[in-house]
Amino acid sequence: MSQTNMKMRLNRLLTISICACVSAAAMAGCKKEAEEAEPEVTTGAEAPPPEPEPVPIEEVRCELQTVYFAFDSAELDSVALATIQEAVECFRGQGLEGGLLLTGACDPRGTEEYNIALGERRASAVRDYMRALGLNSSRVSITSVGEEMATGTDEASWARDRNVAASAE
């Protein structure tokens, strides 16, 4: 289970728990006959129990992890599909704040023009799959840097250069 899914489930559980506590408190306040509380006998030496410290709720931020591609390809593999699906589920649950910029990139092999076009096809493939999953893609923009940001020097590092990265607009 991914960390984002775990955080979303914890937030849901916390929300349900809070709602149950509020409902129980409201029901307790609706009694028809008021009961008189028995006075508590104290010696004055006991300190009241400490208040429990509030547990901070971490805000789960939706983000699209970097999506990687095979050499000379704009096809989404099963890992890419799962990565995009997880992000879209989060965005649909919390809403897409602002816009999202998808930037396609390539390794340094090929001409500059070809790599710019390939990076754009990769970003389009990610956006199109997000749209197919039900995300309103009107606030999703695409761009390509081609090989401009490539840092690889061998096949393993070139594989990291072939990607689509997302950033807030």
Secondary structure, DSSP 8 states (H G I E B T S, - for coil): --HHHHHHHHHHHHHHHHHHHHHHHHHHTT-SS----------S----------------------EE--TT-----HHHHHHHHHHHHHHHHH---S-EEEEEE--S-S-HHHHHHHHHHHHHHHHHHHHHTT--GGGEEEEEEETTT---SSHHHHHHHSEEEEEE-
